[in-house]
Amino acid sequence: MQSIEIDPELNRLALAEAAKLYPEFADQASHVIARPLAQGFAWQLVWKGAPPAGQQAWEFQNAAIRAYKNLAGVRE
């Protein structure tokens, strides 16, 4: 399985894009990662400390991952 290298600049841009929609989480997110699985990848957002609870935190995470994949041209 080929690894995906996360581009730090695209990561920053993706988090900034997600923060436009959910600014309350902007300072709590660290970076996006892609963990290899048997097929494909598990995309996650790494939080600084404990992840916040609630649907809005999930939406922020999903927005950041979508933004990163879009910026990086990742198609699954």
C-alpha positions in Angstrom: 0.0 0.0 0.0 1.4 3.3 -1.0 1.7 5.9 1.7 0.3 9.4 1.3 2.6 12.2 2.3 0.8 15.1 3.9 1.9 18.5 2.5 2.2 20.9 5.4 1.1 23.9 3.3 -2.0 22.1 1.9 -2.7 21.0 5.5 -2.6 24.6 6.7 -4.8 25.7 3.9 -7.3 22.9 4.5 -7.6 23.8 8.2 -8.0 27.4 7.4 -10.8 26.6 5.0 -12.6 24.4 7.6 -12.1 27.2 10.2 -14.1 29.6 7.9 -17.1 27.3 8.5 -16.4 26.4 12.1 -14.1 29.0 13.7 -14.7 27.8 17.2 -12.4 24.7 16.4 -9.6 26.6 14.6 -7.2 26.6 17.5 -7.9 23.1 18.5 -6.9 21.2 15.4 -3.4 20.1 14.7 -3.3 18.4 11.2 -4.8 16.0 8.8 -3.4 12.5 8.5 -4.0 9.5 6.2 -3.5 6.1 7.8 -3.0 3.2 5.3 -5.6 0.4 5.5 -5.7 -2.9 3.7 -7.6 -1.0 1.0 -7.4 2.8 0.9 -6.8 5.1 3.8 -8.4 6.3 7.0 -8.4 10.0 7.0 -8.4 11.7 10.4 -7.9 15.1 12.0 -5.5 15.2 14.8 -6.6 17.5 17.6 -4.4 19.4 20.1 -5.4 17.6 23.3 -8.7 15.8 23.7 -11.1 16.1 20.7 -14.1 18.3 21.3 -17.5 16.6 21.5 -20.5 17.2 19.4 -21.7 17.2 15.8 -20.1 20.5 14.9 -16.6 19.0 15.8 -17.3 16.1 13.4 -18.4 18.6 10.7 -15.2 20.6 11.2 -13.2 17.4 10.9 -15.0 16.3 7.7 -14.6 19.8 6.2 -10.9 19.8 6.9 -10.4 16.4 5.3 -12.6 17.2 2.3 -10.6 20.5 1.8 -7.3 18.7 2.1 -8.2 15.9 -0.4 -9.6 18.5 -2.8 -6.5 20.7 -2.6 -4.2 17.7 -3.0 -6.2 16.2 -5.9 -6.8 13.0 -4.0 -9.5 10.9 -5.6 -10.7 7.7 -3.9 
